[in-house]
Amino acid sequence: MTILITGANGAVSREVIRELAGKTPVRALVRDKSRATDLDGVEYVVGDLDHPDTLGPAFAGIRTVWLLNAMGPMAPSQSMNAVWAAKQAGVKHIVRMSAIGAAFDAPTRNGRLHALSDVELQNSGIPWTILRPSHFMQNLFGSVGDGELNGLIGESKVGFIDIRDIAAVAAEILQRPEPHTGKIYTLTGPESLSLYEVAEEFGRTLDRPVRYVSDSPEETLARLLAYGIDRWMSEVLAEYRVAYGAGWGDFANDHVASVVGRQPRSLAAFARDHREQLARD
């Protein structure tokens, strides 16, 4: 049973591949093989979700698919092309990574775009599972500079999740999809935390003071644009700042544990595991 991983050069999909490598045949779809992480037993195939005519060889003979496409205005088209290729190839199950709170009335464009793709998959005739993860702990990389932490959640709290736990859930479902058919899992960490609490934890791990600085949505947008992030992406991230700041992501649940049989990683464990990278920020 070969599993196809899309977006294989992205952070989450790389972790999914690591979870599966050596356990089951894996094929990884990449646009650029030179950027791929070379792992034993993983077959890398070049293709592009923006160009459906490149997808046939990647999907041929595949039983289950991990469908992840990058955030952006063309995301529904990319997801559509993948679902169509899967249908033509006779794929038996798709596990799709959506976004927290994806819905037609979501407070971010990204959430509304994901809602389009979720509904398309649900009506494709292919058995499916949808994962909607909360804010990634790994998004905090690069946010600690000169002893100050910046972020997208204002004064509220979020159930931050380690992408390694997203990958563990995905790998379990991809290998044994039947119990999860037709289910939507919203994946969070074990607790909801403010960035003040995150700063305290990082300070303990790094053994130096870290102070959280809460930006307004307008300041967030200006900062993102100053970093060189394109306007569409910057505006959508600023929309998340408004939504998270209103408490939209302030919850935690047991969905990770219900799939993998263990608790998701805590922020303290994440900080310990990535101390060197946090120290370089």
N, C-alpha and C positions, 0 to 999 in steps of 0.2 A: 504494500500500500504506500505509494509515493505521495508525499504532501508537498504542495507548492506554497512557497512563501513569497508574497509580493512585497515591494518596498524593502528589499532585502539589505540595502545599504543604510537604512534608517536605524535609529537607536533601538526602537521597540522590536522591529523585525529581526535585527541581529541577535537580540536576546532570545527570541523565539527559536531561531536557528540553533543557538547554543543549547537550549533546552532539549531539542529534538535530535541533534547530531549524535550518531552512534546508537540511537534507539530505533530509528525507522528511516527508510530512504527519504531524502529531502532534496527537492529541487528549488533553487532560489532564483527569482526573477530580478535582474538588475539592468539598468541602462548602461552601466560602465563597469566592466569586469575588473578593471585595474583598481577600483576602490573596494572590491569585495574582500571579506575576511575569509581566508582559505582554511576550511575545516574539513577534516577527513569525512568522507561519505556524503558530502554535499555537492550536488551538481549545479553549477551556475549557468544560467541561460540568459542571453541578452534579449530584452524586449522592452516595450514602452507602453504604459497604459494610455498614453495620449494617442497612440497609433495602433488601432486594433488589428491591422494587417500583420503586426509583428508578434502577436500573442499565440498563434496556433501551436507552434512547437513547444512552447512553455507549458501549455495546458493539456497537451496530448498525453493520455494515459494517467492522468491525475485523478485521485479519488477525493481528496479533501484539499481545500484552499484556505490559506490565511490571507484575507483581503484587507490591506492597509494602503491608503493613498494619502499623499501629503495634503495638509490644509491649504486651500486656495480656491479661487473662484471657479476653476475647472474641475474640482473634485468630483462633482456628480457625473461628469462625462467620463472621467477615469474609472470610477466605480462601475458605471454602466458598461464600459468596454470590457472590464474584467468579468462581470456577470454574464455578458453575452458569450464571451470566449468559453467560460465554464459550461454554459448550457450546451454549446456546440460540441464540447468535448465529453459530455456526459458525466461531469463532476457530480459526486454524490452528496457533498456537504460543503458549505461555505461558513467560515467563522470570520465575521466582519468587525473590524475595530471602528466604532463610531465615536461619539463624543458625549461627555456628561450632559445630561439634560436635553439631548437631541429631540427636537419637536418643531412643529410648524410655528409655534409661538415662543420658541427659545429666544432669550435676550441677546444672542449673538448671531451674526451671519453664519459662522461656522456651524453652530447647532442647527440652524434651519437648513443649511445645505446637507448636513448629514441626515436630517430627517427625510429628505428626498431619496437619498440612496438607501436608507434603511427600508423605506416602504417599497422601493423597487425590488430589493432582494427578497422581502417578505412575500412578494407577489410573483416571483420568478419561477416558481415550481421546483426550485432546488431547496432541499432542507437546509436550515440556517440556524446560526446562533449569533447574537450581537453582543459585543462588549462595549460598555460606555464608561471608560475610566475617568476618575477624578484627576485633579491637577497633579502632574508628575513631580516627584521629589527631584528628579534629575533636571527639571527646569530651573532649579535653584543654583545649578552650577553657573559660575560667572556673575552671580548677583551679589557676592560678598567682596567688596573692595574698600580698602582703607578703613576697615572696621565697621562698615555700614552695609546693611542688607536692604536690597530693593526687591519689590515683588508686585504681584497683580491683584492682591486681595484686600487692600485697604486695611480697615480696622476689624474686619470680620475673621472668620475661621474657615478652614477647608480640610477635608479628609484626604490629605496628600497620600499618593501611592507611589511605591517604588516600581519602576518599569520591569524589574525582574519578577515581580509578582504578577503583573499583567501577562508576561511571557509564560510564567508557570501555568496560569489559568488557560491561556491559549493552547499551550502544548498538550495539556490534559484533554481538552475538548477535541483538538485535531486528531489525537490518537484514538479516542473513544467518544465519538460525537453523539451516538444515539441517545444517551440519557439527557442530553442538553438541547435536543432539537426543539426549535420554536421558542427558546428562552432568551431573555435579555438580562444581562448581568451588569449592574452598575458597580464598578470596582473602586473601592476606597482602601485607605490604610486603616490601622486599628483605632485611630482617634482623630478627631477634628482639632486642628491647631491654628492658632494665630501666628503671624510672622514675628510677633514679639516673642512667642514661645520658641519658634524656630531659631531666632537669633540667640536666645539663651542657650539652646542646645548646641548650636554651632560654637558658641563661645566656650562652653565646657569642653567640647571635643578639641578645639584648637588651642585651648588654654590661653585665650586672649579675649578682650572685650569685643563683642559684636553688637551693634545697635541697629534696630530696624527703623528705617525712615519711610514713612507712609506718604506716597505721592497721590495727588488728586488724579482723576482720569485725564485731565488736560495736561498735567505734568508728565504722566505716564506716556501719553501720545508724543509729546515733545521729546522725551528721552529716547523713545524707540526710534523715532525719525532721525535723531542725532546719531544713533548707533549705525545708521545706514540701512535699517530695515525698510522695505518698500511700504508705500502708503497703505495699500490694501491690508497687508498683514499687521501693520502698526495700528490701524483703526480697529481691526477685529480684536487684537489683544487689549486695546483700550476698552472695547465693549466688555471683554471678560473682567477688566478691572471694575467696571460699574456693576456687573452682575455679581461677582464674588464679593465685592464690597457691601452689597445689599444682603449678604448671607445666603446666596443661592447655592453655594457648595458646602455649607456648614452642616455636614452629617457624616457619619461612618456607618458601615453595615457589615454583614457577615458573608457577603457574596464570594469573596476570595476563599475563605475557609470552607464554604459549602461545596466548592469545586475541588480544591486541592487538599483538603483535610488538615490544614494548619493555618495559623494566624498570619496575616501579611506582616511584612517587616515594619518595625517602628522607625520613626525619624531618627532616634538615637542609634539604632543599628545601621541605618543608611549613612549617618554622619561618620560613624566609626569606620565603616567599610570604605568610605571615600575621603578619609581625612586628608590625604596628600593632595587630592584634586581640589578640595575646598581651600586648603592652605595656599594654593597657587592663585586663587581668585584675587 
